[in-house]
């Protein structure tokens, strides 16, 4: 991708004196060990309620601005199912705004509101743990895999989420960014840099033993460009049809089914 903004990789890993994971960690079995890179939002965390709440608040704020300037505001908010279906189909926010009754400069106003509030602490509380995540991660560890989180989310947010949901102990390494908007913008070039940085940090050389589990084009395209096998999940930001067009190694409905696929994979 071109035109993507510069960003800074944040580091929280077992390579530092005090890694994020301060729990018993199985000793490395060498660089040929099965390694799973997992995205945060989608595979581990359900963000649908946060994104929908962001949409509702941004629409209400835009309506208030319209009324304050003497305009008429006959809006038709989408319900959660309609909104999330559009997000999973990667329909642009501009189209979502238009279908909600906005036009002209008010679409820009709406977009500005969305980007301003989507990562605010109050809205981050809307995120929920995906079902079966703990059991799935535990199973991977029991199979001898080493796990890492590789996400476009801001590093501070990532660590907070992992500790909040008691997930930190599963991961040997965590890679996030210093850009609070990177996850929302979903740049594949940023994800590729994060994956490469994680590979370097963990001293990995056997790429055939690495899998990327994600839910968007950023995950799939970044991993594919590095010849890494991919599992795309439909429980996150993209639906089956969109993910199928990217031709990942496998498409699964959620992390538990992905883990079963990994365990039987050659």
Backbone as JSON, one array per atom type, in Angstrom:
{
  "sequence": "XXXXXXXXXXXXXXXXXXXXXXXXXXXXXXXXXXXXXXXXXXXXXXXXXXXXXXXXXXXXXXXXXXXXXXXXXXXXXXXXXXXXXXXXXXXXXXXXXXXXXXXXXXXXXXXXXXXXXXXXXXXXXXXXXXXXXXXXXXXXXXXXXXXXXXXXXXXXXXXXXXXXXXXXXXXXXXXXXXXXXXXXXXXXXXXXXXXXXXXXXXXXXXXXXXXXXXXXXXXXXXXXXXXXXXXXXXXXXXXXXXXXXXXXXXXXXXXXXXXXXXXXXX",
  "N": [[0.85, -1.2, 0.0], [0.46, 2.28, -0.66], [1.12, 5.62, 0.46], [0.51, 5.39, 3.13], [0.6, 6.48, 6.51], [3.52, 7.26, 8.47], [4.49, 5.25, 11.26], [5.07, 4.21, 14.64], [6.56, 1.37, 16.01], [5.68, -0.21, 18.96], [7.2, -1.79, 21.77], [6.88, -4.69, 23.64], [8.06, -7.3, 25.06], [9.49, -10.6, 25.46], [12.12, -10.22, 25.08], [13.03, -8.07, 26.43], [14.1, -6.72, 29.63], [12.01, -6.83, 31.49], [9.42, -8.41, 30.52], [6.05, -8.17, 29.09], [4.62, -10.42, 29.75], [4.49, -11.84, 32.7], [4.5, -14.42, 33.81], [4.68, -18.01, 34.33], [6.45, -19.33, 31.7], [6.69, -21.58, 29.04], [9.8, -23.1, 28.22], [11.59, -22.17, 25.32], [11.4, -24.17, 22.39], [13.09, -23.97, 20.35], [13.77, -22.39, 17.12], [12.26, -23.69, 15.22], [9.88, -24.22, 16.34], [6.3, -24.32, 16.49], [4.75, -21.31, 15.8], [2.44, -18.85, 16.63], [1.08, -15.97, 15.44], [-1.21, -13.62, 16.5], [-3.89, -11.51, 15.87], [-5.4, -8.83, 17.75], [-8.01, -7.4, 17.95], [-11.03, -8.76, 16.95], [-10.11, -11.67, 16.46], [-9.51, -12.17, 19.25], [-10.87, -10.2, 20.72], [-14.12, -8.89, 20.74], [-15.25, -6.28, 18.94], [-17.55, -5.18, 18.0], [-19.72, -3.95, 19.37], [-18.5, -1.63, 20.35], [-17.8, -0.27, 18.0], [-20.31, 0.14, 16.92], [-21.55, 1.69, 18.89], [-19.9, 3.91, 18.74], [-20.58, 4.81, 16.18], [-23.3, 5.5, 16.66], [-23.05, 7.59, 18.56], [-21.48, 9.44, 17.15], [-23.19, 10.04, 15.06], [-25.33, 11.2, 16.44], [-24.02, 13.43, 17.52], [-23.33, 14.8, 15.21], [-25.87, 15.37, 14.23], [-26.71, 17.15, 16.22], [-24.99, 19.3, 15.72], [-25.92, 20.05, 13.21], [-28.53, 20.9, 13.8], [-27.95, 23.01, 15.48], [-27.01, 24.86, 13.72], [-29.25, 25.6, 12.46], [-30.22, 23.82, 10.63], [-32.19, 21.17, 9.12], [-32.65, 17.94, 10.41], [-33.18, 15.0, 9.46], [-32.64, 12.04, 10.18], [-31.8, 8.55, 9.67], [-30.98, 6.2, 11.54], [-28.94, 3.25, 11.34], [-29.62, -0.11, 12.39], [-27.94, -2.38, 14.69], [-27.4, -4.84, 13.39], [-27.58, -4.14, 10.65], [-25.6, -2.17, 10.47], [-23.24, -3.58, 11.26], [-23.1, -5.55, 9.34], [-22.49, -4.03, 7.1], [-19.99, -3.03, 7.84], [-18.54, -5.43, 7.97], [-18.56, -6.13, 5.33], [-16.85, -4.36, 4.33], [-17.83, -1.88, 3.58], [-17.57, 1.57, 2.96], [-17.23, 4.11, 5.52], [-18.25, 6.52, 4.73], [-20.33, 5.8, 3.04], [-21.97, 4.53, 4.89], [-22.65, 6.73, 6.45], [-24.06, 8.24, 4.55], [-26.28, 6.55, 4.01], [-27.46, 6.77, 6.43], [-28.64, 9.18, 6.37], [-27.14, 11.48, 6.09], [-25.4, 14.09, 4.3], [-23.25, 15.87, 1.98], [-21.18, 18.35, 3.58], [-21.73, 17.42, 6.11], [-21.23, 14.76, 6.23], [-18.46, 14.72, 6.35], [-18.18, 15.9, 8.84], [-19.34, 13.95, 10.46], [-17.49, 11.82, 10.02], [-15.2, 12.89, 11.17], [-16.0, 13.0, 13.83], [-16.29, 10.26, 14.41], [-13.6, 9.28, 14.2], [-12.49, 10.75, 16.23], [-13.55, 9.76, 18.61], [-13.56, 6.96, 18.69], [-11.58, 5.48, 20.0], [-11.73, 6.3, 22.61], [-11.58, 6.04, 26.19], [-14.09, 5.48, 27.48], [-15.62, 4.33, 25.46], [-14.02, 2.17, 24.77], [-14.61, 0.45, 26.77], [-16.73, -0.94, 25.84], [-15.85, -3.12, 24.46], [-15.63, -6.68, 24.2], [-14.64, -9.95, 25.37], [-14.04, -12.52, 23.06], [-15.96, -15.56, 22.69], [-14.71, -18.59, 24.13], [-11.97, -18.08, 24.01], [-9.95, -18.28, 26.02], [-9.77, -21.07, 26.47], [-8.98, -21.92, 23.92], [-6.45, -20.69, 23.56], [-5.07, -21.85, 25.67], [-5.07, -24.47, 24.84], [-3.43, -24.34, 22.57], [-0.96, -23.7, 23.77], [-0.59, -26.02, 25.24], [-0.11, -27.74, 23.18], [2.43, -27.12, 22.57], [2.96, -24.76, 21.2], [4.21, -21.43, 20.6], [3.11, -18.19, 21.39], [2.13, -14.99, 20.1], [0.98, -11.64, 20.24], [0.11, -9.57, 17.63], [-0.66, -6.54, 16.62], [-2.46, -3.67, 15.34], [-3.36, -1.95, 17.18], [-2.91, 0.6, 19.7], [-0.08, 0.33, 21.82], [-0.29, 0.66, 24.67], [-3.03, 0.37, 25.08], [-3.33, -2.26, 24.23], [-1.9, -3.8, 26.13], [-3.35, -3.18, 28.4], [-5.86, -4.31, 27.75], [-5.18, -7.03, 27.53], [-4.4, -7.69, 30.15], [-6.74, -7.03, 31.5], [-8.52, -8.98, 30.65], [-7.27, -11.24, 31.5], [-5.38, -12.4, 29.75], [-2.7, -12.01, 29.25], [-0.78, -13.82, 30.15], [-0.56, -15.85, 28.31], [1.0, -15.09, 26.18], [4.12, -14.79, 24.6], [5.22, -12.59, 23.45], [4.36, -9.21, 22.65], [3.25, -7.03, 20.23], [2.52, -3.78, 19.42], [1.41, -0.51, 18.29], [2.34, 3.01, 18.27], [0.38, 4.59, 17.38], [-2.74, 5.75, 17.75], [-4.77, 5.62, 15.93], [-4.2, 3.69, 14.08], [-5.3, 1.08, 14.08], [-7.98, 1.56, 13.45], [-7.74, 2.61, 10.89], [-6.46, 0.56, 9.58], [-4.02, -0.36, 8.15], [-2.25, -2.33, 5.91], [0.47, -2.26, 5.39], [1.57, -1.37, 7.77], [0.96, -3.52, 9.46], [2.53, -5.51, 8.3], [5.11, -4.59, 8.88], [5.05, -4.83, 11.65], [4.79, -7.62, 11.95], [7.23, -8.47, 10.83], [9.0, -7.3, 12.63], [8.34, -8.69, 14.94], [9.1, -11.27, 14.21], [11.86, -10.92, 13.99], [12.47, -10.24, 16.65], [11.87, -12.59, 18.02], [13.63, -14.31, 16.94], [13.05, -15.98, 14.75], [13.29, -18.32, 12.11], [12.25, -20.36, 10.59], [9.9, -20.07, 8.52], [7.84, -21.63, 7.64], [6.73, -22.65, 9.88], [5.24, -20.72, 11.02], [2.18, -19.1, 11.7], [-0.38, -16.76, 10.92], [-3.1, -15.44, 12.56], [-5.95, -13.72, 11.9], [-8.41, -11.14, 11.11], [-8.87, -9.36, 9.08], [-8.09, -7.67, 5.94], [-5.61, -6.5, 6.31], [-4.23, -8.26, 8.02], [-4.18, -10.67, 6.5], [-3.05, -9.96, 3.94], [-0.61, -8.83, 4.69], [0.71, -11.0, 5.94], [0.71, -12.84, 3.82], [2.41, -11.56, 2.03], [4.79, -12.08, 3.16], [5.09, -14.73, 2.93], [3.82, -16.3, 4.84], [1.63, -18.56, 6.43], [-1.93, -18.23, 6.68], [-4.8, -17.77, 8.76], [-8.0, -16.75, 8.46], [-10.55, -15.17, 10.25], [-14.09, -15.12, 10.62], [-15.45, -13.92, 12.66], [-14.82, -11.36, 13.2], [-13.94, -8.23, 11.77], [-14.47, -8.61, 9.05], [-16.43, -10.31, 6.57], [-17.24, -13.68, 5.36], [-17.31, -13.77, 2.53], [-15.78, -11.53, 1.74], [-13.28, -12.14, 2.94], [-12.72, -14.54, 1.65], [-12.13, -13.69, -0.9], [-9.55, -12.83, -0.61], [-8.02, -15.06, -0.42], [-6.89, -16.6, 1.84], [-4.96, -19.06, 3.73], [-6.71, -20.6, 5.23], [-10.14, -20.33, 6.24], [-11.99, -19.62, 9.06], [-14.56, -19.73, 11.6], [-14.13, -18.73, 14.17], [-11.76, -18.32, 16.92], [-11.52, -20.78, 18.48], [-12.29, -22.77, 16.53], [-10.32, -22.3, 14.65], [-8.05, -23.08, 16.04], [-8.45, -25.84, 16.25], [-8.13, -26.44, 13.58], [-5.45, -25.8, 13.24], [-4.17, -27.65, 14.89], [-4.5, -30.06, 13.58], [-3.26, -29.56, 11.24], [-0.68, -30.21, 8.83]],
  "CA": [[0.0, 0.0, 0.0], [1.2, 3.52, -0.67], [0.45, 6.73, 1.09], [0.2, 5.12, 4.53], [1.4, 7.35, 7.36], [4.54, 6.63, 9.3], [4.04, 4.89, 12.6], [6.14, 3.68, 15.47], [6.29, 0.1, 16.65], [5.93, -0.26, 20.4], [7.73, -3.09, 22.12], [6.67, -5.31, 24.93], [8.42, -8.64, 24.67], [10.36, -11.39, 26.32], [13.51, -9.86, 24.83], [13.39, -7.0, 27.35], [14.36, -7.19, 30.99], [10.74, -7.11, 32.13], [8.4, -8.56, 29.47], [4.67, -8.0, 29.5], [4.14, -11.66, 30.32], [5.25, -12.15, 33.9], [3.96, -15.68, 34.32], [5.49, -19.12, 33.9], [6.41, -19.48, 30.25], [7.45, -22.76, 28.67], [11.08, -22.82, 27.59], [11.53, -22.27, 23.87], [11.82, -25.42, 21.81], [13.88, -23.67, 19.16], [13.11, -21.55, 16.13], [11.34, -24.48, 14.41], [8.65, -24.39, 17.11], [5.1, -23.69, 15.93], [4.55, -19.95, 16.32], [1.16, -18.26, 16.21], [0.85, -14.53, 15.59], [-2.65, -13.43, 16.58], [-4.4, -10.15, 15.98], [-6.17, -8.62, 18.98], [-9.42, -7.12, 17.67], [-11.59, -9.76, 16.05], [-9.84, -13.02, 16.98], [-9.56, -12.24, 20.71], [-11.79, -9.21, 21.29], [-15.28, -8.5, 19.93], [-15.33, -4.81, 18.94], [-18.75, -4.76, 17.27], [-20.51, -3.02, 20.18], [-17.79, -0.35, 20.41], [-17.91, 0.42, 16.72], [-21.7, 0.57, 16.74], [-21.78, 2.8, 19.82], [-19.2, 5.04, 18.14], [-21.44, 5.27, 15.09], [-24.48, 6.15, 17.23], [-22.66, 8.86, 19.19], [-21.03, 10.36, 16.1], [-24.38, 10.47, 14.33], [-26.07, 12.12, 17.31], [-23.26, 14.68, 17.63], [-23.47, 15.49, 13.93], [-27.24, 15.89, 14.21], [-26.74, 18.31, 17.1], [-24.33, 20.39, 15.0], [-26.83, 20.47, 12.15], [-29.63, 21.65, 14.41], [-27.4, 24.25, 16.04], [-26.84, 25.8, 12.61], [-30.54, 25.86, 11.88], [-30.56, 22.87, 9.57], [-33.1, 20.09, 9.46], [-31.88, 16.7, 10.57], [-34.03, 13.82, 9.38], [-31.69, 10.93, 10.06], [-32.34, 7.19, 9.79], [-29.87, 5.37, 12.05], [-28.94, 1.82, 11.08], [-29.55, -0.93, 13.59], [-26.65, -3.04, 14.84], [-27.2, -5.86, 12.35], [-27.32, -3.46, 9.39], [-24.3, -1.5, 10.58], [-22.13, -4.53, 11.32], [-23.04, -6.2, 8.04], [-21.78, -3.13, 6.21], [-18.59, -3.0, 8.24], [-17.9, -6.69, 7.6], [-18.43, -6.13, 3.87], [-15.93, -3.25, 4.07], [-18.48, -0.71, 2.98], [-16.92, 2.74, 3.57], [-18.0, 4.89, 6.5], [-18.96, 7.57, 3.99], [-21.58, 5.2, 2.59], [-22.78, 4.33, 6.1], [-23.17, 8.06, 6.8], [-25.06, 8.61, 3.55], [-27.47, 5.74, 4.22], [-28.06, 7.22, 7.69], [-29.33, 10.44, 6.12], [-26.22, 12.62, 6.0], [-24.92, 14.43, 2.96], [-22.39, 17.04, 1.91], [-20.16, 18.55, 4.63], [-22.09, 16.73, 7.35], [-20.55, 13.47, 6.21], [-17.12, 14.99, 6.88], [-18.35, 16.14, 10.28], [-19.55, 12.62, 11.05], [-16.22, 11.08, 9.96], [-14.3, 13.48, 12.18], [-16.5, 12.57, 15.13], [-15.95, 8.84, 14.56], [-12.17, 9.12, 14.46], [-12.15, 11.42, 17.49], [-14.05, 9.09, 19.81], [-13.58, 5.5, 18.61], [-10.64, 4.89, 20.95], [-11.86, 6.92, 23.92], [-11.7, 5.02, 27.25], [-15.47, 5.1, 27.75], [-16.06, 3.44, 24.4], [-13.23, 0.95, 24.84], [-15.26, -0.44, 27.73], [-17.74, -1.71, 25.13], [-15.23, -4.32, 23.9], [-15.89, -7.92, 24.94], [-13.84, -11.1, 25.02], [-14.71, -13.49, 22.21], [-16.2, -16.84, 23.38], [-13.79, -19.7, 23.98], [-10.59, -17.65, 23.77], [-9.02, -18.85, 27.01], [-9.59, -22.5, 26.21], [-8.24, -22.07, 22.67], [-5.05, -20.34, 23.79], [-4.53, -22.88, 26.56], [-4.86, -25.67, 24.02], [-2.24, -24.12, 21.75], [0.21, -23.84, 24.63], [-0.44, -27.45, 25.57], [0.43, -28.39, 21.98], [3.82, -26.7, 22.41], [3.11, -23.56, 20.37], [4.49, -20.16, 21.25], [2.1, -17.26, 20.92], [2.43, -13.56, 20.14], [-0.04, -10.71, 19.75], [0.61, -8.58, 16.67], [-1.87, -5.74, 16.42], [-2.32, -2.25, 15.03], [-3.81, -1.16, 18.33], [-1.89, 1.29, 20.49], [0.52, -0.61, 22.77], [-0.85, 0.81, 26.01], [-4.36, -0.23, 25.05], [-3.19, -3.71, 24.1], [-1.5, -4.38, 27.4], [-4.48, -3.03, 29.32], [-6.87, -5.29, 27.38], [-4.69, -8.37, 27.85], [-4.48, -7.88, 31.6], [-8.15, -6.94, 31.9], [-9.18, -10.25, 30.34], [-6.39, -12.32, 31.95], [-4.81, -13.03, 28.58], [-1.28, -11.7, 29.09], [0.08, -14.95, 30.48], [-0.45, -16.78, 27.18], [1.79, -14.57, 25.07], [5.54, -14.55, 24.81], [5.57, -11.28, 22.89], [3.25, -8.35, 22.25], [3.65, -5.91, 19.37], [1.5, -2.81, 19.07], [1.96, 0.71, 17.7], [2.14, 4.25, 19.03], [-0.62, 5.34, 16.63], [-4.06, 5.37, 18.26], [-5.71, 5.48, 14.81], [-3.73, 2.69, 13.12], [-6.24, -0.04, 14.01], [-9.18, 2.01, 12.74], [-7.41, 2.81, 9.47], [-6.22, -0.8, 9.11], [-3.01, -0.35, 7.1], [-1.53, -3.59, 5.76], [1.91, -2.02, 5.45], [1.92, -1.3, 9.19], [0.9, -4.88, 10.0], [3.69, -6.25, 7.81], [6.27, -4.15, 9.66], [4.91, -5.42, 12.98], [5.1, -9.04, 11.85], [8.67, -8.61, 10.63], [9.66, -6.95, 13.88], [8.12, -9.8, 15.86], [9.95, -12.38, 13.75], [13.23, -10.59, 14.38], [12.58, -10.26, 18.11], [11.79, -13.96, 18.48], [14.68, -15.09, 16.3], [12.43, -17.04, 13.95], [13.86, -18.53, 10.77], [11.45, -21.35, 9.89], [8.64, -19.4, 8.23], [6.78, -22.61, 7.44], [6.18, -22.96, 11.19], [4.56, -19.52, 11.51], [0.82, -18.83, 11.23], [-1.01, -15.5, 11.32], [-4.54, -15.51, 12.72], [-6.5, -12.38, 11.88], [-9.79, -11.02, 10.64], [-8.98, -8.31, 8.07], [-7.14, -7.7, 4.84], [-4.28, -6.16, 6.81], [-3.61, -9.49, 8.52], [-3.97, -11.65, 5.44], [-2.14, -9.46, 2.92], [0.72, -8.67, 5.28], [1.31, -12.32, 6.12], [0.95, -13.43, 2.5], [3.57, -10.92, 1.41], [5.97, -12.64, 3.81], [5.02, -16.18, 2.74], [3.37, -16.89, 6.1], [0.28, -19.12, 6.32], [-2.92, -17.36, 7.31], [-6.16, -18.19, 9.07], [-8.87, -15.58, 8.55], [-11.72, -15.45, 11.07], [-15.27, -14.35, 10.25], [-16.07, -13.34, 13.86], [-14.31, -10.0, 13.37], [-14.32, -7.08, 10.97], [-14.77, -8.92, 7.66], [-17.26, -11.5, 6.41], [-16.64, -14.79, 4.62], [-17.14, -13.43, 1.11], [-14.64, -10.61, 1.6], [-12.05, -12.86, 3.27], [-12.47, -15.55, 0.61], [-11.5, -13.02, -2.05], [-8.13, -12.63, -0.29], [-7.41, -16.38, -0.54], [-6.04, -17.03, 2.95], [-4.75, -20.5, 3.81], [-7.92, -21.18, 5.79], [-11.13, -19.41, 6.81], [-12.69, -20.26, 10.17], [-15.56, -18.84, 12.19], [-13.65, -18.12, 15.41], [-10.46, -18.84, 17.35], [-11.55, -22.22, 18.8], [-12.27, -23.6, 15.32], [-9.0, -22.12, 14.04], [-7.1, -23.9, 16.8], [-8.64, -27.22, 15.82], [-7.54, -26.52, 12.25], [-4.0, -25.75, 13.41], [-3.7, -28.86, 15.55], [-4.48, -31.16, 12.62], [-2.52, -29.16, 10.04], [0.64, -30.85, 8.73]],
  "C": [[0.88, 1.25, 0.0], [0.41, 4.6, 0.03], [0.09, 6.5, 2.54], [1.11, 5.97, 5.4], [2.47, 6.57, 8.09], [3.96, 6.31, 10.66], [5.21, 4.3, 13.34], [5.7, 2.38, 16.1], [6.6, 0.23, 18.14], [6.33, -1.67, 20.77], [7.37, -3.48, 23.54], [6.88, -6.79, 24.71], [9.28, -9.32, 25.7], [11.82, -11.05, 26.1], [13.97, -8.77, 25.8], [13.58, -7.56, 28.75], [13.08, -7.57, 31.72], [9.65, -7.22, 31.06], [7.01, -8.37, 30.01], [4.14, -9.25, 30.18], [5.02, -12.02, 31.51], [4.63, -13.34, 34.59], [4.88, -16.78, 33.85], [5.33, -19.3, 32.39], [7.24, -20.68, 29.86], [8.73, -22.39, 27.93], [10.97, -23.05, 26.09], [12.06, -23.61, 23.39], [12.63, -25.2, 20.53], [13.07, -22.91, 18.13], [12.17, -22.34, 15.23], [10.03, -24.74, 15.13], [7.48, -23.7, 16.41], [4.88, -22.35, 16.61], [3.26, -19.38, 15.74], [1.19, -16.77, 16.5], [-0.66, -14.32, 15.53], [-2.98, -11.95, 16.7], [-5.24, -10.04, 17.25], [-7.67, -8.46, 18.69], [-9.94, -8.1, 16.62], [-11.34, -11.15, 16.58], [-10.0, -13.14, 18.49], [-10.66, -11.37, 21.29], [-12.88, -8.87, 20.28], [-15.45, -6.99, 20.04], [-16.63, -4.29, 18.32], [-19.58, -3.75, 18.06], [-19.84, -1.65, 20.26], [-17.95, 0.42, 19.11], [-19.33, 0.92, 16.49], [-22.02, 1.75, 17.65], [-21.09, 4.07, 19.31], [-20.03, 5.66, 17.02], [-22.65, 6.04, 15.63], [-24.13, 7.53, 17.8], [-22.23, 9.88, 18.15], [-22.21, 10.89, 15.31], [-25.19, 11.47, 15.15], [-25.36, 13.46, 17.43], [-23.37, 15.49, 16.34], [-24.86, 16.1, 13.79], [-27.36, 17.15, 15.07], [-26.1, 19.53, 16.43], [-25.25, 20.94, 13.9], [-27.96, 21.34, 12.7], [-29.16, 22.98, 14.96], [-27.21, 25.31, 14.95], [-28.15, 26.02, 11.85], [-30.96, 24.92, 10.77], [-31.58, 21.85, 10.06], [-32.32, 18.79, 9.47], [-32.84, 15.52, 10.63], [-33.14, 12.61, 9.11], [-32.38, 9.59, 10.26], [-31.22, 6.25, 10.25], [-30.04, 3.9, 11.68], [-29.01, 1.07, 12.4], [-28.23, -1.68, 13.61], [-26.39, -4.04, 13.72], [-26.88, -5.22, 11.0], [-25.92, -2.85, 9.38], [-23.16, -2.5, 10.48], [-21.99, -5.29, 10.01], [-22.28, -5.33, 7.04], [-20.3, -3.06, 6.55], [-17.88, -4.28, 7.79], [-17.75, -6.83, 6.09], [-17.44, -5.07, 3.4], [-16.58, -2.14, 3.25], [-17.93, 0.53, 3.68], [-17.84, 3.48, 4.53], [-18.77, 6.02, 5.84], [-20.32, 7.04, 3.51], [-22.53, 4.96, 3.76], [-23.41, 5.66, 6.52], [-24.28, 8.48, 5.84], [-26.38, 7.85, 3.75], [-28.18, 6.11, 5.53], [-28.73, 8.57, 7.55], [-28.44, 11.66, 6.03], [-25.81, 12.87, 4.56], [-23.99, 15.64, 3.07], [-21.38, 17.13, 3.04], [-20.49, 17.81, 5.92], [-21.52, 15.31, 7.39], [-19.13, 13.63, 6.75], [-17.17, 15.2, 8.39], [-18.51, 14.81, 11.01], [-18.24, 11.83, 11.1], [-15.24, 11.59, 11.01], [-14.71, 13.05, 13.58], [-16.13, 11.11, 15.4], [-14.49, 8.68, 14.95], [-11.76, 9.74, 15.79], [-12.51, 10.59, 18.7], [-13.9, 7.59, 19.82], [-12.66, 4.81, 19.62], [-10.67, 5.57, 22.32], [-12.12, 5.84, 24.98], [-13.13, 4.56, 27.51], [-15.98, 4.12, 26.71], [-15.28, 2.13, 24.39], [-13.83, -0.05, 25.83], [-16.35, -1.29, 27.07], [-17.17, -3.01, 24.54], [-15.48, -5.52, 24.81], [-14.97, -9.03, 24.47], [-14.66, -12.04, 24.13], [-14.9, -14.82, 22.95], [-15.09, -17.86, 23.1], [-12.33, -19.35, 23.82], [-9.62, -18.29, 24.75], [-8.74, -20.31, 26.73], [-8.75, -22.73, 24.95], [-6.76, -21.78, 22.86], [-4.36, -21.37, 24.68], [-4.2, -24.13, 25.75], [-3.63, -25.52, 23.14], [-0.96, -24.25, 22.57], [0.47, -25.3, 24.97], [0.1, -28.25, 24.39], [1.86, -27.97, 21.69], [4.03, -25.48, 21.55], [3.56, -22.39, 21.23], [3.63, -19.1, 20.58], [2.58, -15.81, 21.04], [1.23, -12.78, 19.64], [0.64, -9.71, 18.82], [-0.59, -7.78, 16.2], [-1.55, -4.3, 16.08], [-2.82, -1.36, 16.16], [-2.62, -0.53, 19.04], [-1.39, 0.36, 21.61], [-0.08, -0.52, 24.17], [-2.22, 0.18, 26.1], [-4.27, -1.75, 25.02], [-2.87, -4.35, 25.45], [-2.63, -4.3, 28.42], [-5.56, -4.08, 29.03], [-6.43, -6.7, 27.78], [-4.77, -8.66, 29.34], [-5.93, -7.88, 32.09], [-8.85, -8.28, 31.72], [-8.32, -11.46, 30.7], [-5.79, -13.1, 30.79], [-3.29, -12.91, 28.49], [-0.4, -12.93, 29.27], [0.28, -15.92, 29.32], [0.63, -16.37, 26.18], [3.24, -14.29, 25.45], [5.93, -13.13, 24.4], [4.31, -10.53, 22.5], [3.81, -7.2, 21.42], [2.43, -5.06, 19.05], [2.18, -1.59, 18.45], [1.81, 1.87, 18.68], [1.09, 5.13, 18.37], [-2.01, 4.88, 17.07], [-5.08, 5.16, 17.14], [-5.33, 4.36, 13.86], [-4.72, 1.54, 12.97], [-7.48, 0.34, 13.23], [-8.93, 2.13, 11.24], [-7.0, 1.5, 8.8], [-5.22, -0.87, 7.95], [-2.24, -1.67, 7.07], [-0.03, -3.39, 5.88], [2.39, -1.93, 6.9], [1.95, -2.69, 9.8], [2.11, -5.69, 9.54], [4.95, -5.88, 8.59], [6.24, -4.74, 11.07], [5.27, -6.9, 12.97], [6.6, -9.25, 11.7], [9.43, -8.3, 11.92], [9.51, -8.07, 14.91], [8.99, -11.0, 15.5], [11.4, -12.15, 14.17], [13.43, -10.72, 15.89], [12.61, -11.69, 18.66], [12.83, -14.87, 17.84], [14.16, -16.21, 15.42], [13.06, -17.11, 12.56], [13.05, -19.51, 9.95], [10.04, -20.78, 9.62], [7.5, -20.39, 8.03], [6.12, -23.01, 8.75], [5.43, -21.78, 11.8], [3.17, -19.42, 10.88], [0.38, -17.46, 11.73], [-2.5, -15.72, 11.39], [-5.08, -14.08, 12.82], [-7.9, -12.35, 11.31], [-9.97, -9.97, 9.55], [-7.95, -8.5, 6.97], [-5.74, -7.34, 5.29], [-3.53, -7.4, 7.28], [-3.23, -10.43, 7.38], [-2.92, -11.18, 4.44], [-0.72, -9.3, 3.46], [1.42, -10.01, 5.43], [1.62, -12.97, 4.78], [2.2, -12.85, 1.85], [4.87, -11.45, 1.98], [5.99, -14.17, 3.74], [4.68, -16.91, 4.04], [1.94, -17.39, 5.92], [-0.69, -18.3, 7.17], [-4.21, -18.1, 7.61], [-6.98, -16.93, 9.28], [-10.15, -15.98, 9.28], [-12.89, -14.53, 10.7], [-15.98, -13.73, 11.45], [-15.67, -11.89, 14.07], [-14.85, -9.02, 12.36], [-14.68, -7.38, 9.52], [-15.56, -10.22, 7.57], [-16.57, -12.54, 5.52], [-16.35, -14.4, 3.17], [-15.93, -12.53, 0.9], [-13.34, -11.35, 1.86], [-11.7, -13.89, 2.2], [-11.78, -14.93, -0.6], [-10.01, -12.79, -1.84], [-7.34, -13.93, -0.38], [-6.44, -16.69, 0.6], [-5.87, -18.55, 2.92], [-6.02, -21.21, 4.27], [-8.84, -20.07, 6.27], [-11.91, -20.18, 7.87], [-13.62, -19.24, 10.81], [-15.05, -18.11, 13.42], [-12.34, -18.78, 15.82], [-10.51, -20.32, 17.73], [-11.54, -23.12, 17.57], [-10.94, -23.48, 14.59], [-7.96, -22.99, 14.74], [-7.23, -25.36, 16.41], [-8.01, -27.45, 14.45], [-6.02, -26.58, 12.34], [-3.46, -27.07, 13.96], [-3.59, -30.02, 14.56], [-3.69, -30.82, 11.38], [-1.15, -29.82, 10.01], [1.75, -29.86, 9.02]]
}
